[in-house]
Amino acid sequence: IQNIVDYTAFIIDVFAQECKTSMKEAHNYLRTYGGLAFLRNHYDIEHCENPEYTVQSLKEICRRNVGYAL
């Protein structure tokens, strides 16, 4: 479980940097629009991917769930 928590925090940080926002805002956005659920459900695959690819996937998932552009 600790690996999942550490990876999720890392990806939230990368996402926040990419979107030029705070980690808190990035976390809230990902929680609201399904990004955190995606990370939790697909950790086994996503933690092996390039973080930039994962961030792009998260952006697309959130957009599909009516997320506004960060």
N, C-alpha and C positions, 0 to 999 in steps of 0.2 A: 504494500500500500504506500509506503514511503516513497518508492520510486515514482509512482503515479502522481503523488502530491508534488514532488520535486519537479517532475517533467511539466506538469500543468502550470506551476508557477513560472518556470522558465519560458514556456510558450506564451503565457500572458505577458511577460516582460517583452519578448520579441514582438508580439502583436502590438503592444503599446508603443514601442519605439517606431515600428513601421507606420503606425497611424498617427504618430506625434500626439499622443495623449497620455494621461496618467494610467498607472497600473489599476487603480481603483475603477476608473471609467472603463478601461478595457475589460476588466473582470465583470463589471455590471452588464456591459454590452454583450459579452460572450454568454453570460448566464441567461440573459433575457431572450436572446435570439438563437439559442441552441448550440452554440459553440462548445460550451463546457460539457454538455451531454455527449456531443460528438467525440471530444477528446477522451472522455471516460469510457465510452462504448468501443472506441477503436484504438485504445492505447497500444495494444499489442502490435499494430501495424504502424501507427503514426510515430511512435518513439524511434523508429528506425529510419524515418524519412528526414530529408533536409528540413530544418526549421522554417525556411522561407516557403517551401512547398506547403507545409502544414498551415502557415499563416494564410496563404492564398486559398487553401481549402476552407479555412474558417471564415474568411471573408465571403466566399461563395455560399456557404451554408447559411450564414447570417442573412445575406441578401435574400435567399430563398425563403427565409422565415420573416420577411418584411423588415429586416434591419436597415436602418439608414446608413449611409456611407460615413465612415469615420475618416 
